[in-house]
């Protein structure tokens, strides 16, 4: 009977193992050997892991993940077959000697084929760790902090530096009472190019054949966003790159943001 009760607790999406009476007295792996205990909240989508080369000469900032309140959607402006490692290489090469890039700018990469194509295989991959501030919204974009974010900033929880060196508060992260948008957001990039062809966008679609994301792409973005919100309830917004910076990114993906929110709602999440 005790084994049955514990098994029900492990597979139930609405009950935490620590919610039951006397559960803390049991060692789950002793009762159910070789069973992997799921992390809470329940995983909506599998996140692949990558070990990215990093430029230790580059400065970067760290933050508590609780600082994040917004998911920002991007496209990579590359082929839809571009891998997370290839995007990381592009970003490392984008930096200069005086201002090098640390690693891939985004926290997550969605690989998903264009409509009608079968490759690449759809998957979600982790990019920058959530505690590392991204480089995606634009260095000149600043946003208002709420009370909790202001407190974290005032307590010196956002620090910058280089690998192996000292980390300290960088006052340039705040301007006129606002903080850089990168500090309170995470970048999610969809591999591919969803903007029209142009002089500065040679991989774009032809004007007569606009490109839109597949349902699978929207589902992946929604599940990932919802999964994050379940763990970090402050994440309440899904936005897109051109809201922060004068850019064509993320092309036609921005027309589908409301669909992503609607799908996420079906998983019990509410985004503005």
C-alpha positions as CSV (number, residue, x, y, z in Angstrom):
1,X,0.0,0.0,0.0
2,X,2.8,2.4,0.8
3,X,4.5,1.7,-2.5
4,X,1.3,2.4,-4.4
5,X,0.8,5.7,-2.5
6,X,4.3,6.8,-3.3
7,X,4.0,5.9,-7.0
8,X,0.8,7.9,-7.2
9,X,2.6,10.9,-5.7
10,X,5.4,10.6,-8.2
11,X,3.3,10.6,-11.3
12,X,0.6,13.0,-10.2
13,X,1.1,16.5,-11.8
14,X,-0.9,18.2,-9.1
15,X,0.7,16.8,-5.9
16,X,4.2,17.5,-4.6
17,X,5.9,14.6,-2.9
18,X,6.3,16.8,0.3
19,X,2.6,17.5,0.4
20,X,1.7,14.0,1.9
21,X,1.8,13.2,5.6
22,X,5.0,11.7,6.8
23,X,6.5,11.6,3.3
24,X,9.7,13.2,4.6
25,X,10.4,10.0,6.6
26,X,10.8,7.9,3.4
27,X,13.8,7.6,1.1
28,X,12.1,7.3,-2.3
29,X,15.0,5.5,-4.0
30,X,15.0,2.9,-1.2
31,X,11.3,2.3,-1.8
32,X,11.3,2.5,-5.6
33,X,14.9,1.7,-6.7
34,X,16.1,2.9,-10.1
35,X,13.2,5.3,-10.4
36,X,14.2,8.9,-11.4
37,X,12.4,11.3,-9.2
38,X,10.8,14.1,-11.5
39,X,11.6,17.7,-10.8
40,X,8.8,20.0,-9.9
41,X,7.0,21.4,-11.7
42,X,6.2,18.7,-14.2
43,X,8.2,18.9,-17.4
44,X,6.1,19.9,-20.5
45,X,8.9,19.7,-22.9
46,X,12.4,18.1,-22.9
47,X,15.3,20.6,-22.9
48,X,18.5,19.3,-24.6
49,X,21.8,20.3,-23.0
50,X,24.8,21.6,-24.9
51,X,28.4,22.3,-23.8
52,X,29.3,25.6,-25.6
53,X,32.7,27.0,-26.1
54,X,33.0,30.4,-24.3
55,X,35.3,33.3,-24.6
56,X,36.9,33.8,-21.2
57,X,38.2,37.2,-22.3
58,X,34.6,38.5,-22.6
59,X,32.8,40.2,-19.8
60,X,29.3,39.1,-18.8
61,X,26.8,39.7,-16.0
62,X,25.0,37.3,-13.7
63,X,21.6,37.6,-12.1
64,X,19.2,35.6,-9.9
65,X,16.7,33.9,-12.3
66,X,14.0,35.4,-10.2
67,X,14.9,38.7,-11.9
68,X,13.4,37.5,-15.2
69,X,9.8,38.5,-16.1
70,X,9.7,38.3,-19.9
71,X,10.4,35.8,-22.7
72,X,11.5,37.5,-25.9
73,X,11.1,35.7,-29.2
74,X,13.8,35.9,-31.9
75,X,14.7,34.3,-35.2
76,X,18.3,33.4,-36.0
77,X,18.3,34.9,-39.6
78,X,20.2,31.7,-40.6
79,X,19.2,28.6,-42.4
80,X,16.5,26.7,-40.4
81,X,19.1,23.9,-40.1
82,X,21.5,26.0,-38.1
83,X,22.4,24.2,-34.9
84,X,22.8,25.8,-31.4
85,X,26.5,25.2,-31.7
86,X,26.6,27.0,-35.1
87,X,24.7,29.9,-33.6
88,X,27.2,30.0,-30.7
89,X,30.1,30.1,-33.2
90,X,28.4,33.0,-35.1
91,X,28.1,35.0,-31.9
92,X,31.6,34.3,-30.8
93,X,32.8,35.5,-34.2
94,X,30.6,38.6,-34.1
95,X,32.5,40.2,-31.2
96,X,35.6,42.3,-31.7
97,X,39.0,42.3,-29.9
98,X,37.9,45.2,-27.7
99,X,34.3,44.0,-27.2
100,X,34.2,40.2,-27.5
101,X,31.0,38.1,-27.0
102,X,30.9,35.6,-24.2
103,X,28.8,32.9,-25.8
104,X,25.4,32.3,-27.6
105,X,23.2,35.3,-26.9
106,X,20.0,33.4,-26.2
107,X,18.8,31.2,-23.3
108,X,17.0,28.7,-25.5
109,X,17.1,27.6,-29.1
110,X,14.1,26.0,-31.0
111,X,15.1,24.0,-34.0
112,X,12.0,23.4,-36.1
113,X,11.6,23.0,-39.8
114,X,9.7,25.3,-42.2
115,X,6.2,24.3,-43.2
116,X,6.3,21.4,-45.6
117,X,9.8,20.3,-44.6
118,X,10.8,17.3,-42.5
119,X,14.2,18.5,-41.4
120,X,15.6,19.5,-39.0
121,X,14.0,17.4,-36.3
122,X,12.1,19.6,-33.8
123,X,13.9,20.0,-30.5
124,X,14.5,22.6,-27.7
125,X,18.1,23.3,-26.6
126,X,19.4,25.3,-23.7
127,X,21.6,28.2,-24.5
128,X,23.0,30.7,-21.9
129,X,22.2,29.5,-18.4
130,X,19.3,31.5,-16.9
131,X,21.6,33.1,-14.3
132,X,23.8,34.6,-17.1
133,X,22.4,37.8,-18.6
134,X,21.7,37.5,-22.3
135,X,22.8,39.6,-25.2
136,X,19.7,39.7,-27.3
137,X,17.3,42.6,-26.7
138,X,19.8,45.3,-27.5
139,X,22.4,47.1,-25.3
140,X,20.5,50.4,-25.6
141,X,17.1,49.0,-24.4
142,X,16.1,49.8,-20.9
143,X,12.9,48.8,-19.0
144,X,11.2,49.8,-15.7
145,X,11.9,47.6,-12.7
146,X,9.1,46.4,-10.3
147,X,9.6,46.5,-6.6
148,X,11.2,43.0,-6.4
149,X,13.6,43.7,-9.2
150,X,14.6,47.0,-7.7
151,X,15.3,45.3,-4.4
152,X,17.5,42.7,-6.1
153,X,19.4,45.5,-7.9
154,X,19.8,47.5,-4.7
155,X,21.1,44.5,-2.9
156,X,23.8,44.1,-5.5
157,X,22.6,40.8,-6.9
158,X,23.4,41.7,-10.5
159,X,27.1,41.7,-11.0
160,X,29.5,41.8,-14.0
161,X,33.0,40.6,-14.7
162,X,35.2,38.1,-16.5
163,X,35.9,34.4,-15.9
164,X,38.5,34.1,-13.1
165,X,38.3,37.8,-12.2
166,X,36.3,39.9,-9.7
167,X,32.6,40.5,-10.3
168,X,31.0,43.7,-9.2
169,X,27.9,45.9,-9.7
170,X,28.1,47.7,-13.0
171,X,26.2,51.0,-12.7
172,X,25.9,51.2,-16.5
173,X,23.3,48.5,-16.2
174,X,20.8,51.1,-14.9
175,X,20.0,54.4,-16.6
176,X,17.4,57.0,-15.3
177,X,16.0,54.5,-12.9
178,X,15.5,51.8,-15.6
179,X,17.5,48.6,-16.1
180,X,18.8,47.1,-19.3
181,X,16.2,44.9,-20.8
182,X,18.6,42.0,-21.1
183,X,18.7,41.7,-17.3
184,X,15.0,41.1,-16.9
185,X,14.4,39.0,-20.0
186,X,15.5,35.8,-21.7
187,X,16.0,35.4,-25.4
188,X,14.4,32.4,-27.2
189,X,15.5,32.0,-30.8
190,X,13.8,30.0,-33.5
191,X,16.3,28.7,-36.0
192,X,15.5,30.1,-39.5
193,X,14.6,33.4,-41.1
194,X,11.0,34.6,-41.0
195,X,11.6,38.1,-42.4
196,X,11.5,39.1,-46.1
197,X,14.6,39.1,-48.3
198,X,16.5,42.4,-48.4
199,X,19.9,43.9,-48.8
200,X,20.7,43.2,-45.2
201,X,18.7,39.9,-45.0
202,X,19.9,37.6,-47.8
203,X,18.4,34.5,-46.2
204,X,14.9,36.0,-46.1
205,X,11.8,34.7,-47.9
206,X,10.7,36.1,-51.2
207,X,7.9,38.8,-50.9
208,X,5.5,36.5,-52.8
209,X,6.0,33.6,-50.4
210,X,6.0,34.8,-46.8
211,X,7.3,32.3,-44.3
212,X,5.4,31.5,-41.1
213,X,6.2,29.1,-38.2
214,X,4.7,25.6,-38.0
215,X,2.2,24.6,-35.3
216,X,5.1,22.5,-33.8
217,X,7.2,25.6,-33.4
218,X,4.4,27.5,-31.6
219,X,3.7,24.5,-29.4
220,X,7.4,24.3,-28.4
221,X,7.6,28.0,-27.6
222,X,4.4,27.7,-25.5
223,X,5.4,24.7,-23.6
224,X,8.9,26.1,-22.8
225,X,7.4,29.4,-21.7
226,X,4.9,27.7,-19.5
227,X,7.5,25.4,-18.0
228,X,9.5,28.4,-17.1
229,X,6.5,30.2,-15.6
230,X,5.7,27.2,-13.4
231,X,9.2,27.4,-11.9
232,X,9.5,31.2,-11.9
233,X,6.0,32.8,-11.5
234,X,7.4,36.3,-12.1
235,X,7.7,35.4,-15.9
236,X,4.4,36.9,-17.1
237,X,5.2,38.3,-20.6
238,X,6.0,37.0,-24.0
239,X,7.2,39.6,-26.4
240,X,9.4,39.9,-29.5
241,X,12.7,41.5,-30.4
242,X,11.6,44.5,-32.4
243,X,9.7,45.8,-29.4
244,X,13.1,46.6,-27.9
245,X,15.2,47.4,-30.9
246,X,14.8,48.7,-34.4
247,X,15.1,45.4,-36.3
248,X,13.2,43.1,-38.6
249,X,13.7,40.3,-36.0
250,X,11.7,38.0,-35.5
251,X,9.9,38.6,-38.8
252,X,6.5,37.0,-39.1
253,X,7.0,35.1,-35.8
254,X,5.7,38.3,-34.1
255,X,2.3,37.8,-35.7
256,X,2.0,34.5,-33.8
257,X,2.8,35.6,-30.3
258,X,-0.9,35.6,-29.3
259,X,-1.2,32.0,-30.5
260,X,1.8,31.1,-28.3
261,X,0.0,32.6,-25.3
262,X,-3.2,30.8,-26.1
263,X,-1.5,27.5,-26.4
264,X,0.3,28.1,-23.1
265,X,-3.0,28.9,-21.4
266,X,-4.0,25.3,-22.3
267,X,-1.2,24.1,-20.1
268,X,-2.3,26.3,-17.2
269,X,-0.2,29.4,-17.8
270,X,-1.3,33.0,-18.3
271,X,0.9,35.4,-20.2
272,X,0.4,39.1,-21.0
